[in-house]
Amino acid sequence: MSSHTGRQKTTFEKILRILGNRRIAWATIAVTLSMMSLFLVPHAYFVILTFIATSVMIAASYLTGNLQFKKPLHAKNIFVGTLSALVLYAIFYLGNIGVNLFLIPGFEASGEASIYSLISSPSNPLELQVVLLLFDAVGYEAFFRGVLQKNLNGRLGLGAAPMVAMFDALLHVATLNPLWVGTTFVADLCWGLTYRYGRGLQASVSSHYLWDLTIFILRPIV
């Protein structure tokens, strides 16, 4: 029992050492557990658990003091996010051509289909998909960019974006879908750079949401 408790303490201390903030460390653990449940339960529960996981991210962002609701929208930030979403979609479009051309093991089209089916299934009404993707964009960006990247930025600078992207990609290893892991890193890196150079969440959230709408509903890449 004491050995198990010791291992838990050591793990928490490692997380705390990286993040440098006890509250953020606990928030990271909570988000990680919610995401693990999202990936490991039967797909029939994916939608409801997505709402739960993203709600945990939003709550964690607010309780750590990193989420503000009073900042007015700026057209420039939305424009940067829109441009970022277009660039990311182009990267995925070209990446899909490469996957189909070189037939890389683990990156087959079936991997794409399995990802799309979790959201854009005929059993999920269009309205539900739109709201779900909004929760996804706000939750992920609020926590991964607004909390983790913001917290690491002082020590890592530009390096905070790829580090947070790698962390999110590693969480997706639980899906056992190499394509999902790889695309998560690419997308997160793009949103991390958008957050940095677009000066905040307005740019990265708009990029994430517009990309989600396009890739899952308007123009899936298959």
Stockholm file with secondary structure:
# STOCKHOLM 1.0

chainA/1-222         MSSHTGRQKTTFEKILRILGNRRIAWATIAVTLSMMSLFLVPHAYFVILTFIATSVMIAASYLTGNLQFKKPLHAKNIFVGTLSALVLYAIFYLGNIGVNLFLIPGFEASGEASIYSLISSPSNPLELQVVLLLFDAVGYEAFFRGVLQKNLNGRLGLGAAPMVAMFDALLHVATLNPLWVGTTFVADLCWGLTYRYGRGLQASVSSHYLWDLTIFILRPIV
#=GR chainA/1-222 SS CHHHHHHHHHHHHHHHHHHCCHHHHHHHHHHHHHHHHHHHSCGGGHHHHHHHHHHHHHHHHHHTTCCCSCCCCCHHHHHHHHHHHHHHHHHHHHHHHHHHHHTCTTCCHHHHHHHHHHHSCTTSCHHHHHHHHHHHHHHHIIIIIIIIIHHHHHHHGGGHHHHHHHHHHHHGGGGTCHHHHHHHHHHHHHHHHHHHHTTSHHHHHHHHHHHHHIIIIISCCC
#=GC SS_cons         CHHHHHHHHHHHHHHHHHHCCHHHHHHHHHHHHHHHHHHHSCGGGHHHHHHHHHHHHHHHHHHTTCCCSCCCCCHHHHHHHHHHHHHHHHHHHHHHHHHHHHTCTTCCHHHHHHHHHHHSCTTSCHHHHHHHHHHHHHHHIIIIIIIIIHHHHHHHGGGHHHHHHHHHHHHGGGGTCHHHHHHHHHHHHHHHHHHHHTTSHHHHHHHHHHHHHIIIIISCCC
//
